């Protein structure tokens, strides 16, 4: 069985680390309570810091593969990235992410996604990493492209906070090793 745990990952500007319960106030204020951030997501906008704290407690207690995206210089949480689905038969891992609106357009999401893709490909059994976005949210697709993913297909009939939507699926395959 493929086990994925949120190891600490570092980039030039970010640290991706497991969430801590004390991240709840910043997560709530910075992105979980912002309806513009959660607009195209599948989980509801949080209506209280307690709701955010409950989610973090669940992730922490279950060892969920959820990373806190934090600024390297300050350790301030600015977003989250996590494994949302695993297909063990094909070795495909799907990831999802969200980022504080104040940090949009600065390359943080693509930087974090590249780090997570690298981590996942270091795990035995992971052959492909995918992500998907609502077609009405093309900026998320650009993040995927900047992280090295390519468009695979469009799919219909998904549900997010906007209702029923169509999505674009992006992916990247593990590089072949030349042993």
C-alpha positions in Angstrom: 0.0 0.0 0.0 1.3 3.4 -1.0 2.0 5.5 2.1 2.5 9.2 1.6 3.5 11.4 4.5 4.1 15.2 4.5 7.9 15.3 4.8 9.5 18.7 5.2 10.3 20.1 1.8 12.3 23.2 1.2 12.6 25.5 -1.8 14.4 28.8 -2.3 11.4 30.8 -0.8 9.2 28.2 0.9 9.1 25.5 3.4 6.4 22.8 3.0 5.8 21.1 6.3 3.2 19.2 8.2 0.5 21.4 9.6 0.5 22.2 13.3 -2.6 23.1 15.3 -1.2 26.6 15.9 -1.5 27.2 12.2 -5.3 27.5 12.5 -5.6 31.2 13.1 -3.4 32.1 10.1 -5.0 29.5 7.8 -8.4 30.7 8.7 -7.6 34.4 8.2 -5.4 34.0 5.1 -7.3 31.6 2.9 -9.8 29.1 4.5 -12.3 31.9 5.2 -11.9 33.7 1.9 -14.7 32.8 -0.5 -12.6 34.0 -3.4 -9.9 31.5 -2.5 -12.4 28.6 -2.0 -14.6 29.5 -4.9 -13.4 26.6 -7.2 -12.6 24.2 -4.4 -14.6 21.1 -3.2 -14.5 22.0 0.5 -16.6 24.8 1.9 -15.4 28.2 3.0 -14.7 28.0 6.8 -17.1 30.0 8.9 -15.0 30.0 12.0 -11.5 29.5 13.2 -12.9 26.4 15.1 -13.8 24.9 11.7 -10.2 25.4 10.5 -8.9 24.0 13.8 -11.1 20.9 13.4 -9.8 20.2 9.9 -6.2 20.6 11.1 -6.8 18.2 14.0 -8.2 15.7 11.6 -5.2 16.0 9.2 -2.7 15.8 12.1 -4.4 12.8 13.8 -4.8 10.8 10.6 -1.3 11.6 9.2 -2.9 13.0 6.1 -0.6 14.0 3.3 -1.3 17.7 3.7 1.5 20.3 3.6 1.4 23.7 5.0 3.0 26.1 2.5 5.0 28.6 4.6 7.3 31.4 3.7 10.9 30.3 4.4 12.0 33.6 6.1 9.1 33.9 8.5 7.4 30.4 8.6 4.1 32.2 8.0 1.5 29.9 6.5 0.3 31.1 3.1 -1.5 28.0 1.7 -1.9 24.3 1.6 -1.2 21.4 -0.7 -2.2 17.8 -0.3 -2.8 14.4 -1.8 -6.5 14.2 -2.7 -6.5 10.8 -4.4 -4.3 7.8 -5.0 -4.8 5.1 -7.7 -2.5 2.4 -6.6 -3.1 0.3 -9.7 -1.7 2.9 -12.0 0.6 4.6 -9.5 -1.2 7.9 -10.0 -1.3 10.5 -7.2 -3.6 13.5 -7.5 -2.7 16.7 -5.6 -4.7 19.8 -4.8 -3.7 23.2 -3.5 -4.9 26.6 -2.5 -3.0 29.8 -1.6 -3.8 33.0 0.2 -5.1 35.6 -2.2 -2.4 38.0 -1.0 0.2 35.5 -2.5 -1.4 34.9 -5.9 0.6 35.7 -9.0 4.0 35.4 -7.2 5.0 31.9 -8.3 4.6 30.3 -4.9 2.0 27.7 -5.9 4.1 26.5 -8.9 7.2 26.4 -6.6 5.4 24.4 -4.0 3.9 22.0 -6.6 7.3 21.3 -8.1 8.6 20.4 -4.7 5.7 18.1 -4.0 6.0 16.4 -7.4 9.7 15.8 -6.7 8.9 14.3 -3.3 6.2 12.0 -4.7 8.5 10.7 -7.5 11.0 9.8 -4.9 8.5 7.3 -3.4 8.4 3.8 -4.8 5.2 3.1 -6.8 4.4 6.7 -7.8 4.4 6.8 -11.6 2.3 9.9 -12.4 1.2 13.0 -10.5 -2.0 14.7 -11.6 -4.0 17.8 -10.6 -7.2 19.3 -12.0 -8.9 22.7 -12.2 -12.3 24.1 -13.0 -12.2 25.4 -16.6 -13.4 28.7 -15.2 -10.2 29.0 -13.2 -7.4 29.0 -15.9 -4.9 30.5 -13.5 -4.7 27.2 -11.7 -3.9 25.5 -15.0 -1.0 28.0 -15.5 0.3 27.0 -12.1 0.3 23.3 -13.2 2.0 24.2 -16.5 4.7 26.2 -14.7 5.3 23.2 -12.5 6.0 21.0 -15.5 2.6 19.4 -15.9 0.9 18.9 -19.3 -2.8 18.9 -20.2 -4.1 15.4 -20.4 -7.9 15.7 -20.8 -11.1 17.6 -19.9 -13.7 15.9 -17.9 -17.3 16.8 -17.2 -19.6 16.4 -14.2 -17.5 17.4 -11.2 -18.9 19.4 -8.3 -17.2 22.3 -6.5 -18.3 25.4 -4.6 -19.7 26.9 -7.9 -21.9 23.8 -8.6 -21.4 21.3 -11.4 -18.3 22.1 -13.5 -16.0 20.8 -16.1 -12.3 20.3 -15.3 -9.0 20.1 -17.1 -6.7 17.4 -15.9 -3.0 17.9 -16.0 -0.2 15.4 -15.2 3.4 14.6 -15.3 5.0 11.1 -15.5 8.0 10.0 -13.5 11.1 10.4 -15.6 12.5 7.1 -16.9 15.7 6.2 -15.3 18.6 5.2 -17.5 20.2 2.5 -15.3 
